[in-house]
């Protein structure tokens, strides 16, 4: 074979080898996948660097929460009055009020069938129960009533402490009729002068005159106490020295408030039980005035309420 022929054969052989090597490289690259480089295995393997731990950040504390405002303690309810005595005068017409006692030598009183008590002319009754209460007890005597419209008799609701040695009386209301100068009054007594036949003011002579307050000037134009039902109240503390009076007219408006002059003798004590009285007396003949037609007092209800010394304090 000539030299030229051998050169041609050798060249073709070299070209084929080059083609074969290129094909193998392309095949290897295709097997590894695009973008992936084969692991280098020649030479000593270097140890992988230790894994770096991400710096731990202390958990952020939540901002302190503002505690809800503490609810204020509930305002205690004002002490409640306890009803010691109540009469609404329910019952058939003509029957006797069973919580009252008929006073000797006086006319009686009777229910009228309309839930009212009629205290007629020259009548007087006393509550059957009486009360002795601990010192410091607050007492509230109340009634709803309409007075006679005459000026010949006077009707009253009063509290009596019937001790002959130390008598005391609170007139919750006392009416002399629409034509009298006083008209109506309230007050207290620390003496009883039952000896009217001797024409001597024995209580006054002893320096124990009653303390009275006319209240007729408080009756504004409109329904008067002898024309419609009014509410009357008297409050005192057992062992105290003052009486508080007030009244509400037929529409519920407060007509007056009066406080007595401090004097411990004007408040019922505990020597004997105190009672309630409803009375309707005649005035002296020389003081009678004509007019009017209704001599009776009508009472819708009467109550006695108390606040114990603990509750009242």
C-alpha positions in Angstrom: 0.0 0.0 0.0 1.4 3.3 -0.9 2.2 5.9 1.7 -0.7 8.0 0.4 -3.1 5.2 0.9 -1.8 4.5 4.4 -2.2 8.2 5.3 -5.8 8.2 4.0 -6.6 5.1 6.0 -5.0 6.5 9.2 -6.9 9.8 8.7 -10.2 8.0 8.4 -9.4 6.0 11.5 -8.6 9.1 13.5 -11.7 10.8 12.3 -13.9 7.8 13.3 -12.4 7.8 16.8 -13.0 11.4 17.2 -16.6 11.0 16.2 -17.0 8.0 18.6 -15.7 10.0 21.5 -18.0 13.0 20.8 -21.0 10.7 20.6 -20.1 9.1 23.9 -19.8 12.5 25.5 -23.2 13.6 24.1 -24.8 10.4 25.4 -23.4 10.9 28.9 -24.6 14.5 29.0 -28.1 13.4 27.9 -28.2 10.7 30.7 -27.2 13.1 33.4 -29.9 15.7 32.5 -29.8 19.3 31.6 -28.2 21.6 34.0 -26.7 18.8 36.1 -23.1 18.2 36.5 -21.6 14.7 37.2 -20.1 14.1 40.6 -16.4 14.4 40.5 -14.9 11.1 41.7 -11.3 11.5 41.0 -9.0 12.7 43.8 -9.6 12.7 47.6 -13.2 13.7 48.7 -13.4 16.8 50.8 -15.5 16.6 53.9 -18.8 18.5 53.6 -18.8 21.7 55.7 -20.7 21.4 58.9 -24.3 22.4 58.5 -24.8 25.9 59.6 -27.6 26.3 62.0 -29.7 29.4 61.4 -29.3 31.7 64.3 -32.3 31.3 66.5 -34.2 34.4 67.3 -35.7 34.5 70.7 -39.5 34.5 70.3 -40.8 38.0 70.4 -42.9 38.4 73.5 -46.4 39.6 72.9 -46.9 43.1 74.3 -48.4 42.9 77.7 -52.1 42.9 77.4 -53.9 45.5 79.3 -56.2 43.8 81.8 -59.8 44.8 81.5 -60.9 47.3 84.1 -62.1 45.7 87.2 -65.8 46.1 87.4 -66.9 48.3 90.3 -68.8 46.4 93.0 -72.5 46.6 92.5 -74.1 49.5 94.4 -75.9 47.9 97.3 -79.6 48.4 97.2 -81.0 50.8 99.7 -82.3 49.1 102.8 -85.9 47.9 102.3 -88.6 48.8 104.7 -90.3 45.9 106.3 -94.1 46.1 106.7 -95.0 45.5 110.3 -98.7 46.3 109.9 -101.1 46.9 107.0 -104.8 47.3 106.5 -106.5 47.9 103.2 -110.0 47.6 104.7 -111.3 44.9 102.3 -114.5 43.3 103.2 -118.3 43.5 103.0 -120.0 46.8 103.8 -121.0 47.3 107.4 -118.4 44.8 108.8 -116.0 45.6 111.6 -112.2 46.1 110.8 -110.7 43.1 112.5 -107.3 44.7 113.2 -108.8 47.5 115.2 -110.3 47.9 118.7 -113.5 49.9 119.5 -112.7 52.5 122.1 -115.2 52.7 125.0 -117.8 55.5 124.9 -117.1 56.3 121.2 -119.0 55.4 118.1 -117.6 52.6 116.0 -116.2 52.4 112.5 -117.1 50.1 109.6 -116.0 49.0 106.2 -118.0 50.5 103.3 -117.5 47.6 100.9 -115.3 49.7 98.6 -112.0 48.9 100.2 -112.3 51.8 102.6 -113.0 52.3 106.3 -115.6 54.9 107.3 -114.8 56.6 110.6 -118.0 58.3 111.4 -119.0 61.2 113.5 -117.7 60.9 117.1 -115.9 57.6 116.5 -112.6 56.4 117.7 -110.7 53.1 117.2 -107.3 51.9 118.1 -105.0 49.3 116.4 -105.3 45.9 118.1 -101.5 45.2 117.8 -99.1 47.5 119.5 -95.3 47.6 119.1 -92.2 47.8 121.3 -89.2 48.0 119.1 -85.4 48.1 119.7 -83.8 51.5 120.1 -82.5 52.7 116.7 -85.5 51.2 114.8 -86.8 53.6 112.2 -90.6 53.7 112.1 -92.8 55.1 109.3 -96.5 55.4 109.8 -98.5 56.1 106.6 -102.1 56.4 105.5 -104.3 57.4 102.6 -107.5 59.1 103.6 -110.0 61.9 102.9 -111.0 64.2 105.7 -114.6 65.4 106.5 -115.6 68.5 104.6 -117.3 70.1 107.7 -115.8 72.5 110.2 -117.9 71.1 113.1 -115.8 68.1 113.7 -112.1 67.2 113.3 -110.6 63.9 112.3 -107.1 62.6 112.9 -104.6 59.8 112.5 -102.3 59.6 115.4 -99.7 57.5 117.2 -100.1 57.1 120.9 -97.7 56.0 123.5 -100.3 55.4 126.3 -98.0 55.6 129.3 -99.9 57.5 132.1 -96.6 58.5 133.6 -94.9 59.5 130.3 -97.7 59.9 127.7 -96.6 60.8 124.1 -98.5 61.4 121.0 -97.8 62.1 117.3 -100.5 63.6 115.2 -99.7 62.4 111.7 -102.6 64.6 110.4 -105.4 66.4 112.1 -108.1 68.2 110.1 -110.5 70.9 111.4 -112.2 71.4 108.1 -112.0 73.8 105.1 -113.5 76.8 106.9 -111.1 76.8 109.9 -108.2 79.2 110.0 -105.8 76.3 110.6 -107.7 74.0 108.3 -105.4 71.1 109.0 -102.4 70.6 111.2 -99.9 68.0 112.5 -97.9 67.9 115.6 -97.0 66.2 118.8 -98.1 66.1 122.4 -96.2 65.1 125.5 -99.1 65.5 127.9 -102.9 64.7 127.9 -105.4 67.0 129.5 -108.5 64.9 129.6 -110.1 67.0 132.4 -111.8 69.4 130.0 -114.6 70.1 132.4 -112.4 72.2 134.7 -111.4 74.6 131.9 -107.8 74.4 133.0 -104.9 73.8 130.6 -103.1 71.5 133.0 -100.6 70.4 130.4 -99.7 74.0 129.5 -99.5 74.9 133.2 -97.0 72.1 133.6 -94.9 73.4 130.7 -95.9 70.5 128.5 -97.9 72.3 125.8 -98.3 70.5 122.4 -96.1 71.5 119.4 -98.4 72.0 116.4 -97.8 73.1 112.8 -100.6 74.3 110.6 -100.2 72.9 107.1 -103.4 74.3 105.4 -101.3 76.9 103.6 -99.6 74.1 101.7 -102.8 73.0 100.0 -102.6 74.6 96.6 -105.6 75.3 94.4 -107.2 72.0 93.3 -108.3 69.0 95.1 -108.1 69.5 98.9 -107.6 66.9 101.6 -111.4 67.0 102.3 -112.2 66.5 98.6 -109.9 63.6 97.6 -107.5 61.0 99.1 -104.1 62.3 100.3 -101.2 60.3 101.6 -99.7 61.3 105.0 -96.5 60.0 106.6 -94.7 60.4 109.9 -91.2 59.0 110.6 -89.3 58.7 113.8 -86.5 56.6 115.3 -87.1 54.8 118.6 -84.9 56.4 121.1 -84.5 59.5 118.8 -85.7 63.0 119.3 -87.3 64.2 116.1 -90.3 63.4 113.9 -90.4 64.0 110.2 -93.8 64.7 108.5 -94.8 64.8 104.9 -97.8 64.6 102.7 -98.6 64.0 99.0 -101.7 65.3 97.4 -104.2 63.4 95.3 -102.0 63.6 92.2 -98.9 62.3 94.1 -97.2 65.7 94.4 -95.4 66.4 97.6 -97.3 69.0 99.4 -95.1 69.7 102.5 -92.4 68.3 104.7 -91.9 69.3 108.3 -89.4 68.3 111.0 -90.3 68.7 114.6 -88.1 70.6 117.1 -85.7 68.1 118.6 -87.1 66.8 121.9 -86.7 63.2 123.0 -90.0 63.4 124.9 -91.9 63.7 121.6 -90.9 60.3 120.2 -92.6 57.1 121.5 -90.5 55.2 124.0 -90.4 51.6 125.0 -92.1 51.8 128.4 -95.3 50.5 126.8 -96.3 49.5 123.2 -97.4 52.3 121.0 -100.6 52.0 119.0 -102.3 53.8 116.1 -105.6 55.7 116.5 -108.2 56.9 114.0 -110.6 59.4 115.6 -113.3 61.8 114.5 -114.3 64.2 117.3 -116.5 67.2 117.7 -115.0 70.7 118.2 -116.2 72.8 121.1 -119.7 74.3 120.3 -118.4 77.8 120.2 -115.9 76.9 117.5 -118.4 75.2 115.2 -118.9 76.7 111.8 -121.7 76.0 109.4 -121.3 74.3 106.0 -120.3 71.0 104.7 -122.3 67.8 104.6 -119.9 64.9 105.1 -118.9 64.3 108.7 -117.1 61.0 108.1 -113.4 60.4 107.4 -112.7 57.6 104.8 -109.5 55.7 105.1 -108.1 53.8 102.1 -105.2 52.1 103.8 -102.9 52.3 106.8 -99.3 50.9 107.2 -96.6 50.7 109.7 -93.1 50.1 108.2 -89.8 49.6 110.0 -86.1 49.6 109.3 -84.1 47.6 111.8 -81.2 49.3 113.5 -78.7 47.4 111.3 -80.5 48.3 108.1 -81.1 51.9 109.1 -77.4 52.4 109.8 
